[in-house]
């Protein structure tokens, strides 16, 4: 049996002062996830997170201020039959956000509240439990 194809990505948790986490939905998809994406050749995970956050939601992040939450593996949200391995960072939110590039919709999520049923598996099963303190970072 062939191995499940793996997609490597970087993502970033951006929070409002109230604790809400920014999620994005890409054009033509149904699942919300963190801002982020695939690395360009030779690009580090941190550099990918900084670039993707700027391309997707218009924020300028400082790579030195990123804090790595961990690297997680889950079913890919938008590529059937694939898994995603995501290196996830946190960064203070400085400034406004707006959908850009391939992003169709932004939504703020209260990680302590009831979760909607349209979240990407990596976010729902790994990142949000770490943020809530119910799962240790990896």
C-alpha positions in Angstrom: 0.0 0.0 0.0 1.5 3.4 -1.0 2.3 5.9 1.7 0.0 8.8 2.3 1.3 11.9 0.5 2.5 14.6 3.0 2.3 18.4 2.5 4.6 20.5 4.7 3.3 23.9 5.8 3.9 26.7 8.3 1.1 28.5 10.1 0.8 31.3 12.6 -1.5 32.0 15.5 -2.6 35.6 15.7 -4.8 36.6 18.6 -6.8 39.7 19.6 -6.3 41.1 23.1 -9.5 39.2 24.0 -7.9 35.9 23.1 -9.7 35.3 19.9 -7.7 33.5 17.2 -7.7 34.6 13.5 -8.8 31.9 11.1 -8.9 32.1 7.3 -10.8 30.3 4.5 -9.2 30.0 1.1 -11.2 30.7 -2.0 -13.0 27.6 -3.2 -12.7 25.7 0.1 -15.0 25.2 3.1 -12.6 24.7 6.1 -11.1 27.5 8.2 -7.5 27.3 9.3 -4.6 29.4 10.5 -2.9 31.8 8.1 0.0 30.0 6.5 1.1 27.8 3.6 3.8 25.8 1.9 7.4 26.9 1.9 9.2 28.1 -1.2 12.5 26.3 -2.1 15.1 26.8 0.6 12.7 28.8 2.9 12.7 28.0 6.6 9.5 27.3 8.5 9.6 30.6 10.3 10.3 32.6 7.1 7.3 30.8 5.4 5.0 31.8 8.3 6.1 35.4 8.0 5.7 35.5 4.2 2.3 33.7 4.2 0.8 35.9 7.0 1.7 38.9 4.9 0.3 37.4 1.7 -2.9 36.1 3.2 -3.9 38.7 5.8 -1.7 41.7 5.2 0.2 41.7 8.5 4.0 42.2 8.8 5.5 39.8 11.3 9.0 39.9 12.8 10.6 36.5 12.5 12.5 37.1 15.8 9.2 37.5 17.6 7.8 34.1 16.5 7.3 31.5 19.2 7.1 28.0 18.0 4.1 26.0 19.4 5.1 22.7 17.7 5.0 20.6 14.7 1.8 18.6 14.2 0.5 16.0 11.7 -3.2 15.7 10.6 -5.4 15.0 7.6 -5.1 17.8 5.0 -8.2 20.0 5.0 -8.3 20.7 1.3 -6.4 17.8 -0.4 -8.2 14.5 -0.1 -6.0 11.6 0.7 -3.1 13.7 1.9 -1.7 14.5 5.3 -0.3 17.9 6.4 2.7 18.4 8.7 2.5 21.9 10.0 5.0 23.9 12.0 2.9 26.3 14.0 4.1 29.6 15.5 2.5 32.3 17.7 3.1 36.0 17.0 1.7 39.1 18.7 -0.9 40.8 16.6 0.2 44.3 15.6 -2.2 46.1 13.3 -5.2 45.3 11.3 -5.9 42.2 9.2 -7.7 41.9 5.9 -8.2 39.0 3.4 -5.7 39.1 0.6 -4.4 36.8 -2.1 -6.2 33.4 -2.0 -8.1 34.2 1.2 -11.9 34.7 0.7 -12.9 35.0 4.4 -11.5 35.8 7.8 -13.2 34.7 11.0 -12.2 35.2 14.6 -12.5 32.2 16.8 -12.8 32.0 20.6 -10.8 28.9 21.5 -12.5 28.6 24.8 -16.0 28.7 23.3 -18.0 26.2 21.2 -16.1 25.2 18.1 -17.7 25.4 14.7 -17.7 22.2 12.6 -15.8 23.7 9.7 -12.3 23.8 11.1 -9.2 22.2 9.5 -8.1 19.0 11.4 -4.7 20.4 12.3 -6.3 23.5 13.9 -9.1 21.6 15.6 -7.3 18.5 16.9 -3.8 19.9 17.6 -3.4 23.6 17.7 -6.5 24.6 19.7 -5.9 22.0 22.4 -2.3 23.3 22.8 -3.7 26.9 23.1 -6.3 25.7 25.6 -3.6 24.0 27.7 -5.2 20.5 27.3 -2.4 19.1 25.2 1.3 19.9 25.7 3.2 21.4 22.8 5.2 19.0 20.7 
